[in-house]
């Protein structure tokens, strides 16, 4: 079974839902967080927006070493910046979901911080993890929006906000 077409279909389907959630983020709440230990809305949303680029990273590299490449978050100023960044990231990820890369999917990929190895997984599992991270953090974003009394869109069916009359 070829995985690339399945990944591409999933990326496109999840992008539809992710766009609905991210489009609701108010510009004046980008610095808001529900708790002192929580990420600010802008940090959470930016992380969600960048995750499609992990497809490219998984298929074009063999590892990410935070000791060599420290994380640099993209700075967004408003929702328009966020949405544009998400579309750029999707386009980036799509570039590698091509049939020619099917042969790379079982090769190992390592996540580390210097000598500390967090995990070594086949590249196809790294892509799955990136998609799972999008879903996970999008759910967090849903909590943020709920706490701000912003109606939540449905993800895999209608939300309570969409079914109430």
C-alpha positions in Angstrom: 0.0 0.0 0.0 1.3 3.4 -0.9 1.2 5.9 2.0 1.9 9.2 0.1 -1.6 9.5 -1.4 -3.1 8.8 2.0 -0.9 11.4 3.7 -1.8 14.0 1.0 -5.6 13.3 1.5 -5.3 13.5 5.3 -3.3 16.7 5.0 -5.9 18.3 2.8 -8.8 17.2 5.0 -7.2 18.3 8.3 -6.3 21.7 6.7 -10.0 22.4 6.1 -10.7 22.0 9.8 -7.6 23.8 10.9 -8.4 26.8 8.8 -11.8 27.1 10.4 -10.3 27.1 13.9 -7.4 29.5 13.2 -9.6 31.9 11.3 -11.4 32.6 14.6 -8.4 33.9 16.5 -8.9 37.5 17.3 -6.0 39.9 16.6 -6.4 41.4 20.1 -6.1 38.0 21.8 -2.8 36.9 20.3 -1.0 37.5 23.7 -3.7 35.8 25.7 -3.2 32.5 27.5 -5.7 30.6 29.7 -3.1 29.9 32.4 0.4 31.0 33.4 1.8 27.6 32.3 0.0 27.7 28.9 1.4 29.0 25.7 0.1 32.4 24.4 -2.5 32.1 21.7 0.1 33.3 19.1 2.6 30.7 20.1 0.1 27.9 19.9 -1.4 29.0 16.6 2.0 29.5 15.1 3.1 26.0 16.1 -0.1 24.6 14.5 0.6 26.6 11.4 4.2 25.4 11.1 3.6 21.7 11.6 2.9 20.8 7.9 6.6 21.7 7.3 7.5 18.7 9.4 6.5 16.6 6.3 9.3 18.3 4.4 11.7 18.0 7.2 11.0 14.3 7.7 11.5 13.5 4.0 14.5 15.8 3.2 16.6 15.3 6.4 17.6 12.4 8.6 17.3 14.2 11.9 16.6 17.4 13.9 19.1 18.3 16.5 18.0 21.1 18.7 21.6 21.6 19.8 22.6 22.5 16.3 19.4 24.1 15.0 17.7 26.0 17.8 14.0 26.6 17.4 13.1 29.9 16.0 9.4 30.7 16.1 7.9 32.7 13.3 6.6 36.0 14.5 3.0 36.8 13.5 1.4 40.2 14.1 -2.2 39.3 13.2 -4.6 36.7 12.0 -3.9 37.5 8.3 -0.2 36.8 9.0 -1.1 33.5 10.7 -3.4 32.3 7.9 -0.7 33.2 5.3 1.9 31.3 7.3 -0.3 28.3 7.5 -0.9 28.3 3.7 2.9 28.6 3.1 3.5 25.6 5.4 0.9 23.5 3.7 2.4 24.3 0.3 5.8 23.4 1.7 4.6 20.0 3.1 2.7 19.2 -0.1 5.9 19.6 -2.2 7.3 16.4 -0.6 4.1 14.3 -0.8 5.0 13.0 -4.2 5.2 9.4 -5.4 9.0 9.6 -5.7 9.3 9.9 -1.9 7.4 6.7 -1.1 10.8 4.8 -1.0 12.0 7.2 1.8 9.1 6.4 4.2 10.8 3.5 6.0 14.1 5.2 6.5 15.0 6.3 10.1 14.6 9.8 11.3 16.0 11.0 14.6 14.9 13.8 17.0 17.6 14.8 19.4 19.1 17.5 21.5 22.8 16.9 21.2 23.6 13.6 22.8 20.1 13.2 24.1 18.1 11.2 21.6 14.3 11.6 22.1 13.3 9.1 19.4 14.3 7.4 16.2 11.3 6.5 14.0 10.6 5.7 10.4 9.9 8.8 8.4 6.3 7.7 7.8 5.8 7.7 11.6 7.3 11.2 11.9 4.7 12.4 9.3 1.9 10.7 11.3 3.2 12.3 14.5 3.1 15.7 12.8 -0.5 15.2 11.7 -1.4 14.0 15.3 0.3 17.1 16.7 -1.9 19.3 14.4 -5.0 17.6 15.8 -3.8 17.8 19.4 -2.9 21.4 19.3 -6.0 22.4 17.3 -8.0 20.8 20.2 -6.0 23.0 22.6 -6.9 26.0 20.5 -10.5 25.0 20.7 -10.3 25.2 24.5 -8.7 28.7 24.2 -11.5 29.8 21.9 -14.2 28.3 24.2 -12.7 30.2 27.2 -13.0 33.4 25.2 -16.7 32.6 24.4 -15.9 32.2 20.7 -18.2 29.5 19.1 -16.3 26.4 18.1 -16.5 25.0 14.6 -17.0 21.3 14.1 -14.0 19.0 13.5 -15.4 15.6 12.6 -19.0 16.5 12.7 -21.0 19.5 14.1 -19.9 21.1 17.3 -22.3 21.9 20.2 -22.3 25.5 18.9 -23.4 24.5 15.5 -26.2 22.2 16.7 -27.8 24.6 19.2 -30.7 26.5 17.9 
